[in-house]
Amino acid sequence: MSNAREARQLLRAHRYGALSTLSKKFDGHPFGSITPYMVDHDGSLLILISTLAEHTKNIAADPRISLISHNQRNPHIQTQGRITLMGNAEIVADRAAAGQRYLRYFPEAQTYFAMHDFSFYRIAPLALRYIGGFGHIHWVKAENYLMENYPLIEQETAILAHMNADHTDSLRRYCLHTHQLEAQTVEMVGIDCDGFDVRADGDVYRFDFPEPVLDAQQARAALVAFAKSAGTTD
């Protein structure tokens, strides 16, 4: 597996990160804040932030940012995988389109989305510092990391509708097999080239594909393989 794909998978597995912006008030001094993020299909990050927030004021003055993410449930901070993304944050013009996918991952953000002073910003990576563990440290170039314009992007909505209408039993077995979770309520909220996400009993869980999938046919084959490994053919 490439370092670029490992970096994408690590970012996709997490939901929050420490966002660093350049302080407008304190002459460019680094300013840190905790921010929920969603990794979009291509690997760029989508954040929903208020115009009143200090980091938003900083971005308006200078769009250069960095964001670091790691597994907040893992107490072994120094030995676990982590990633720092450096890039530029730009406001998203089509707020409704961005919200459609973002709110599947963060339905609790619906209240903020309804407020006019909240906007989506897309963080386009310039480079990433990926630490996969002790001695596994790499710089990843944006051109190797980004995955753009593959058919699955347009096919995601139909796949989600099908899985949530006809294969909820499989989703439950995926949760049990991969995350040892006996879930009652399950819903697939997203699928991308690297894997898919399921909301189970209120929390979102990540499932990685062993190989990248680029269209619905490849996604179906990968999901069937998941079903077989989980002991179901549903």
C-alpha positions, 0 to 999 in steps of 0.5 A: 500500500502506498504512503499516500493511500495510508495517509488518506485512510488515516485521515478518513478514519478520524472526525476531529483534528487540531486546526492551526491558523495564522493569527490576524490579531497577534501578527501571524502567531500560530493559533490552534483550535479543535475542528470537526472535519470530513474527508471528501472523495478526493481527499480534501477536507471540508469544515463548517465554521462560523464567521465569528470564530477566531480561526475563520477571521485568521483564514480570511486574512491568510488562508494557509493552515495545517491540521493534525489528526490522530486516534483520540481513543488510543492512549499511546500518543507517541507510537500511534499513526498520525498525520499533519496536512498543510494546505490552503482553506477556501470558502465553498460557493455551493453551500447546499451541495457541500452540506448534503454529504457533510450532514450525513457524517455530522447530523448534529451540525444541522443547527449550525448549517441553518445559521447564516454565519456558518460557511463551509471551507475546503482545505486543499492539501499542499503536502502531508506529513504522515507518521504510520508508527515508529520509524514509518515517517514520510512526506506525501505530495499532494499530487500523489495523495489526491484522487479526483474525478472517478465515477464512484463520486457520482454513484455514491448516492445510489449505492447508499440508498441500495445498501440502506434499503436492502442490506442492513443485516450485512452492515450489522455483520460488518460492524460485528466482524470488524469493530466487534460491535453488536449494533442495533441501528445501522446506516451507510453514510458514505463510500469512497475509493478507500472504503466506506463509513457506517453510522452504528448506534449513533457513532460513525465507524470506518471500513477500509477496502484492501484495494482502491475502488473507482466505480460502482462495479468495483465497490459492489465486488468489494462489498461482496468480499466484505460480506463473505469475510463477515460470514454473510451473503446478504 
